[in-house]
Amino acid sequence: MLICLTASHKNAGFDMLERLSASSDLAAPRILDGHDALQGAVVVSTCNRFEAYLDLDAAEGSSPVEAVREAVRAVGAVAGLDAGDLRSTFGFVHGNAVAGHLFSVASGLESVVVGEGEIAGQVRRSLEQARAEGTTTPELERLFQRASQTSRKVKNRTGIGGAGRSLVRLALELASSRVADWSAARVLIVGTGQYAGATLAALRDRGATDVRVYSPSGRAAKFAAGHGITAVSHAGYAVAAAAADVVITCTTADHHVVDRVLLEGGRATISAPADVHAADDAPVLAEFRAWCPVPEAAQGARQLIVDLGMPRNVATDVVEVDGVELLDLETIRRHAPLEELSSTDEARVIVDRAARNFGAVGEELDLAPSVVALRGHVQQVLDAEIARARARSTGDPAADEQVEAALRHMAGVLLHTPMVRAREYARAGDQRAWIDGLEAVFGVRADELR
């Protein structure tokens, strides 16, 4: 049984999503420790979403409530959140509806910016992480692989995944009301992760040319070399952050990478008289002057900081620094555009069809043990009849082979109609009727095949 626990920008507060996101790497293994019925877990965590996809090994007719409660309790434990608060917040999706939900998520239909391009990669990486942790199952693998296929189909067949549909581009659209001329702006990207490349591409589309990158994890030089921009050293970070007209953070760091102390420290270094600087400041100041030849231009100017991180990359106290304005995910979310209804409707048709196909295949798989049992029963009868025919052999090998061939052909013909009917009943959601008929007519039960 597939189940999804979901918290997103639609039903959860930003603070809760931030706490869930910060602990998402620890959630799946903890979930599986909570209840014997929990066989697999894949966690999807983005800047506006936390979802746990669960595979329960539950007997038919049994209630999944206790296993789900344990899963919620595990998520709360790693996130430091009350399980009761989570239960009242989480959306609950189960059965065939799980496929439709994930396919919609992966296709960007549930995003802040409908059709955003980043979400498909995030869903794919969630499965990769589950594989690395050993928390996935064959059914979860099938679910997530179909989700990736569906998102690609939506992107290729509709206009919903067209250029410009991303959280990054929405953020820059909002930032453009504060930036008069992107071609003249000094921009610092903090982070080299999943959003950094998209951020740089969106900046260049807007005409930005003076872009530098800093990485808290030390990957700036490699990213800069691959994208033709300049890396900022650890020593020069505070000065670069203070001198930039626009700072865009998109790192997965679990702590604030920009705060009031950083900006004020960088400004102090820039403005201090030359005879006050220590010898260690010389490389930093040289790096700064190469970027900002007129130091006065960095003093007293308005500065925009865009925080795309989840958890928050930027401390809220930056707005206490003179001239600094903060644009964070909570603000960006409130300005998300309305859906383009025609493209969205077309995409939902594709998603719904894919979800139905996923469910149909899954239902056919549910009949597999009974199908195997029927084949085994027919094979036993066939083997017995062949043995009986051999015991009555006339001694003519050619005649004996003809008899065996005829018996095998008859067995195949007899099996054909039940196999076709099995698929038909499964697609109609009436597997139980087929299984009951199998037992009534042939006396065959799947649990007797061992």
C-alpha atoms as one frame of an Amber mdcrd trajectory, in Angstrom:
protein
   0.000   0.000   0.000   1.334   3.399  -1.003   0.777   6.413   1.250   1.950
  10.021   1.002   2.218  12.511   3.867   2.421  15.998   2.427   3.086  19.491
   3.770   3.474  22.343   1.313   2.986  26.063   0.825  -0.725  25.275   0.498
  -1.271  23.836   3.970   1.811  24.552   6.129   3.496  27.640   7.491   6.922
  28.701   6.308   8.516  28.031   9.721   7.233  24.446   9.780   8.445  23.805
   6.227  11.849  25.172   7.168  12.122  22.829  10.154  11.021  19.860   8.054
  13.466  20.747   5.293  16.389  21.087   7.695  15.900  17.523   8.955  14.781
  15.868   5.707  18.017  13.913   5.219  17.386  12.062   8.490  13.685  11.402
   8.054  13.447   8.278   5.852  15.655   5.936   7.940  13.908   7.071  11.130
  10.471   6.450   9.574  11.346   2.823   8.775  12.393   2.204  12.373   8.942
   3.153  13.627   6.708   0.244  12.566   7.157  -3.232  11.098   4.632  -2.534
   8.332   6.717   0.382   6.990   8.821  -1.228   4.274  10.063   1.817   2.336
  10.196   5.599   2.448  11.250   8.290  -0.019  11.309  11.897   1.196  10.861
  14.797  -1.232  11.995  18.082   0.302  12.070  21.386  -1.582  11.861  25.049
  -0.643   8.061  24.878  -0.491   7.320  21.221   0.114   8.009  18.252   2.395
   6.548  14.879   1.460   7.123  11.343   2.695   6.128   8.550   0.298   5.637
   5.319   2.217   5.285   1.688   1.160   3.314  -0.301   3.735   3.210  -4.078
   3.849  -0.310  -4.250   5.243  -2.682  -7.204   5.031  -5.800  -6.678   2.953
  -8.487  -4.981   5.015  -6.095  -3.961   7.788  -5.852  -0.353   8.939  -2.680
   1.643   8.173  -3.481   4.197  10.891  -0.983   3.010  13.490   1.870   2.759
  10.962   1.073   6.252   9.671   1.007   7.609  13.226   4.454   6.160  13.826
   5.723   7.692  10.586   4.421  11.126  11.609   5.941  10.696  15.060   9.311
   9.857  13.478   9.209  12.938  11.236   8.337  15.094  14.237  11.185  13.621
  16.271  13.888  14.441  13.725  12.422  17.896  12.975  11.784  18.852  16.581
   8.066  19.332  15.868   5.036  18.153  17.802   3.499  15.054  16.237   0.008
  16.373  16.932   0.749  19.583  15.037   2.081  17.550  12.124  -0.967  15.271
  12.058  -3.252  18.285  11.868  -1.124  19.810   9.078  -0.103  16.900   6.869
  -2.250  16.038   3.905  -2.868  12.290   3.560  -2.946  10.554   0.178  -3.233
   6.795  -0.231  -3.698   4.036  -2.773  -3.894   4.894  -6.458  -4.215   8.608
  -5.645  -0.550   8.664  -4.581   0.592   8.250  -8.186  -1.581  11.127  -9.383
  -0.279  13.360  -6.612   3.410  12.637  -7.204   3.043  12.935 -10.970   1.441
  16.366 -10.463   4.238  17.415  -8.120   6.990  16.217 -10.461   5.342  18.019
 -13.382   5.286  21.310 -11.486   1.500  21.460 -11.207   1.622  21.836  -7.420
   4.497  24.330  -7.288   4.423  27.974  -6.236   5.226  28.783  -9.862   3.120
  26.307 -11.835   5.329  24.383 -14.251   8.631  25.265 -12.563  11.541  23.363
 -14.051  13.549  22.602 -10.895  11.061  20.252  -9.223  11.561  17.313 -11.604
  15.251  17.159 -10.729  14.475  17.397  -7.027  12.074  14.460  -7.254  14.681
  12.432  -9.125  17.364  13.218  -6.540  14.987  12.172  -3.745  14.831   8.671
  -5.203  18.617   8.596  -5.595  19.026   9.496  -1.931  16.579   6.789  -0.886
  18.575   4.277  -2.909  21.782   5.375  -1.195  20.116   5.029   2.222  18.506
   1.695   1.355  14.983   2.955   2.115  13.317   2.435  -1.260  11.296  -0.579
  -2.444  10.409  -1.959  -5.892   6.989  -0.279  -5.751   8.480   3.100  -4.757
  11.059   2.708  -7.522   8.296   2.101 -10.032   6.329   5.081  -8.696   9.213
   7.562  -8.913  10.467   6.341 -12.275   6.972   6.808 -13.733   6.862  10.265
 -12.155  10.021  11.274 -14.018   8.650   9.896 -17.282   5.377  11.772 -16.790
   7.092  15.083 -16.006   9.128  14.786 -19.197   5.973  14.072 -21.195   4.239
  17.115 -19.698   7.244  19.296 -20.485   7.493  18.059 -24.081   3.784  18.112
 -24.948   2.500  21.254 -23.214   3.587  24.848 -22.822   3.593  24.617 -19.056
   7.302  23.883 -18.788   8.387  26.651 -21.142  11.257  29.054 -20.580  10.863
  31.360 -17.635   8.761  29.077 -15.448  10.887  28.789 -12.342  11.101  30.080
  -8.819  14.448  31.661  -9.673  13.002  33.645 -12.560  10.031  34.758 -10.499
  12.432  35.983  -7.819  14.397  37.979 -10.400  11.195  39.418 -11.833  10.358
  40.744  -8.385  13.951  41.926  -7.891  13.827  43.882 -11.152  11.590  46.459
  -9.521  14.555  47.248  -7.250  17.368  46.893  -9.807  17.368  49.655 -12.414
  19.999  48.138 -14.715  21.101  44.520 -14.404  24.018  45.115 -16.785  25.527
  47.580 -14.302  24.768  45.576 -11.148  27.392  43.730  -9.109  25.833  40.353
  -8.251  27.104  37.778  -5.775  25.694  34.225  -5.875  26.176  32.321  -2.631
  26.015  28.586  -3.283  26.851  26.205  -6.095  23.997  23.724  -5.687  20.836
  22.929  -7.625  19.650  26.525  -7.997  22.996  28.206  -8.690  23.210  27.276
 -12.379  19.583  28.271 -12.977  20.208  31.541 -11.133  23.229  32.385 -13.256
  21.370  31.598 -16.491  18.416  33.763 -15.430  20.762  36.612 -14.504  22.462
  36.482 -17.874  19.091  36.497 -19.618  18.421  39.774 -17.838  21.722  41.247
 -18.970  23.815  40.764 -15.839  27.515  40.394 -16.643  29.275  41.264 -13.368
  28.566  38.085 -11.398  30.736  36.376  -8.773  30.182  33.242  -6.755  31.013
  32.168  -3.221  30.573  28.677  -1.769  30.483  27.953   1.982  31.604  24.411
   1.162  34.596  25.492  -0.941  33.226  24.645  -4.406  33.254  28.191  -5.774
  36.422  27.860  -7.866  35.157  24.789  -9.726  31.728  26.331 -10.341  33.252
  29.627 -11.466  35.640  27.909 -13.892  32.799  25.934 -15.420  30.589  28.993
 -15.891  33.094  31.664 -16.831  32.705  33.851 -13.738  34.943  34.816 -10.784
  35.094  32.946  -7.484  35.206  34.763  -4.159  37.592  33.431  -1.519  36.614
  32.684   2.072  38.713  35.623   3.262  37.071  37.984   0.797  33.498  36.856
   1.352  32.390  39.510   3.868  33.771  42.319   1.727  32.192  40.893  -1.443
  28.839  40.492   0.308  28.975  44.088   1.503  30.018  45.444  -1.900  27.465
  43.590  -4.068  24.379  45.393  -5.290  22.491  42.090  -5.284  23.267  38.992
  -3.209  21.409  35.810  -4.157  21.717  32.856  -1.790  20.863  29.333  -2.919
  22.916  27.005  -0.775  21.909  23.877   1.127  23.852  24.968   4.225  21.927
  24.341   7.450  22.942  27.702   8.923  22.686  31.361   7.929  25.351  32.330
   5.404  24.450  36.034   5.408  23.629  38.042   8.514  24.001  41.517   9.963
  27.443  40.821  11.426  28.789  39.693   8.035  27.525  42.764   6.174  28.606
  45.251   8.818  32.019  43.589   9.066  32.485  43.781   5.310  31.456  47.435
   5.244  33.842  48.228   8.077  36.752  46.637   6.210  35.935  48.584   3.056
  35.627  51.950   4.770  38.574  51.724   7.199  41.544  54.040   6.471  44.450
  52.404   4.691  46.783  52.702   7.699  44.326  50.745   9.870  44.236  47.618
   7.744  46.288  44.642   8.813  48.634  42.978   6.363  46.152  40.114   6.072
  43.590  42.524   4.621  45.721  43.357   1.566  44.632  40.408  -0.639  41.019
  40.921   0.370  41.066  44.613  -0.459  42.852  43.970  -3.740  40.101  41.486
  -4.618  37.475  44.040  -3.670  39.032  46.926  -5.624  39.217  44.751  -8.724
  35.458  44.383  -8.458  34.546  47.816  -7.134  37.140  50.374  -8.342  35.259
  53.209  -6.612  34.840  52.102  -2.969  32.458  54.933  -2.242  29.971  53.335
  -4.630  29.558  50.490  -2.153  28.848  52.790   0.748  25.314  53.921   1.506
  23.901  52.354  -1.670  20.741  50.286  -1.620  21.395  46.559  -1.517  19.019
  43.711  -2.316  19.436  40.251  -0.817  17.418  37.414  -2.377  17.149  34.291
  -0.222  16.216  31.160  -2.196  17.443  28.792   0.498  15.455  26.296   2.527
  16.222  26.332   5.390  16.712  30.107   5.309  20.168  31.128   4.143  19.791
  34.704   5.364  19.144  35.931   8.887  16.263  38.361   9.136  18.470  40.868
  10.998  20.068  41.934   7.686  17.225  44.426   7.232  18.638  46.299  10.231
  21.660  47.232   8.105  21.216  50.583   6.400  20.006  50.313   2.799  19.476
  46.513   2.835  16.237  44.944   1.597  15.460  41.222   1.909  13.419  39.241
  -0.605  12.825  35.741   0.780  10.788  32.694  -0.238   7.840  33.715   1.893
   7.592  37.011   0.020   8.198  35.389  -3.363   5.462  32.861  -2.679   2.890
  35.592  -2.094   3.602  37.003  -5.564   3.306  33.744  -7.497   1.414  34.251
 -10.787  -1.912  32.627 -11.608  -1.919  29.432 -13.668  -2.156  29.524 -17.424
  -5.334  27.502 -17.490  -5.115  25.959 -20.956  -1.594  24.581 -20.495  -2.401
  23.422 -16.980  -5.538  21.585 -18.091  -3.623  19.822 -20.848  -0.904  18.832
 -18.401  -3.441  17.466 -15.923  -4.948  15.246 -18.622  -1.493  13.716 -19.202
  -0.950  13.282 -15.453  -4.362  11.680 -14.885  -3.840   9.231 -17.748  -0.393
   8.284 -16.448  -1.785   7.761 -12.948  -4.544   5.479 -14.248  -2.013   3.443
 -16.212   0.194   3.178 -13.124  -2.744   1.931 -11.097  -3.790  -0.569 -13.768
  -0.331  -2.076 -13.943  -0.148  -2.180 -10.175  -3.464  -3.975  -9.957  -2.293
  -6.517 -12.511   0.785  -7.045 -10.376  -1.484  -7.671  -7.363  -3.031 -10.606
  -9.249   0.372 -12.092 -10.032   0.393 -14.655  -7.154  -3.030 -15.978  -8.193
  -1.991 -16.119 -11.843   1.117 -18.076 -10.857  -1.020 -20.407  -8.744  -3.346
 -21.104 -11.677  -0.445 -21.769 -14.016   1.079 -24.064 -11.417  -2.191 -25.968
 -11.034  -2.550 -26.454 -14.799   1.096 -27.511 -15.062   0.592 -30.160 -12.377
  -2.448 -31.535 -14.206  -0.511 -31.467 -17.491   2.485 -33.261 -16.005   0.207
 -35.949 -14.563  -1.541 -36.509 -17.908   1.771 -36.668 -19.772   3.050 -39.239
 -17.261  -0.144 -41.262 -17.713   0.224 -41.079 -21.508   3.818 -42.240 -21.304
   2.756 -45.202 -19.155   0.389 -46.236 -21.938   2.959 -45.706 -24.674   2.740
 -47.905 -27.757   6.487 -47.703 -28.192   6.261 -45.298 -31.118   8.366 -42.191
 -30.176   6.799 -40.043 -32.900   3.303 -40.851 -31.686   4.283 -40.179 -28.083
   5.677 -36.740 -29.016   2.451 -35.904 -30.846   0.388 -36.790 -27.785   2.585
 -34.642 -25.501   2.483 -31.729 -27.941  -1.304 -31.956 -28.151  -1.638 -31.978
 -24.368   0.670 -28.929 -23.974  -1.213 -27.071 -26.700  -4.542 -27.789 -25.009
  -3.198 -26.521 -21.671  -2.102 -23.280 -23.340  -5.510 -22.809 -24.974  -7.295
 -23.419 -21.677  -5.107 -20.823 -19.894  -5.547 -18.121 -22.522  -9.036 -16.948
 -21.555  -8.397 -16.833 -17.758  -5.250 -14.765 -18.387  -7.111 -12.279 -20.575
  -9.921 -12.063 -18.032  -7.399 -11.471 -15.239  -6.164  -8.298 -16.956  -9.717
  -7.141 -17.649 -10.831  -7.622 -14.050  -7.693  -5.913 -12.736  -8.212  -2.849
 -14.914 -11.813  -2.686 -13.734 -10.625  -2.808 -10.121 -12.409  -6.112  -9.534
  -9.493  -8.428  -8.779 -11.378 -10.045  -5.900 -14.049 -11.421  -8.288 -11.386
 -13.104 -10.415  -9.601 -14.548  -7.370 -12.881 -15.849  -5.918 -13.831 -17.357
  -9.284 -10.453 -19.089  -9.493 -11.019 -20.736  -6.139 -14.643 -21.606  -6.927
 -13.923 -23.237 -10.308 -10.466 -24.757  -9.830 -10.117 -24.863  -6.048  -6.859
 -22.901  -6.430  -5.609 -20.378  -3.858  -2.464 -18.285  -4.181  -1.403 -18.928
  -0.574  -1.310 -22.675  -1.271   1.498 -22.239  -3.798   4.693 -22.636  -1.782
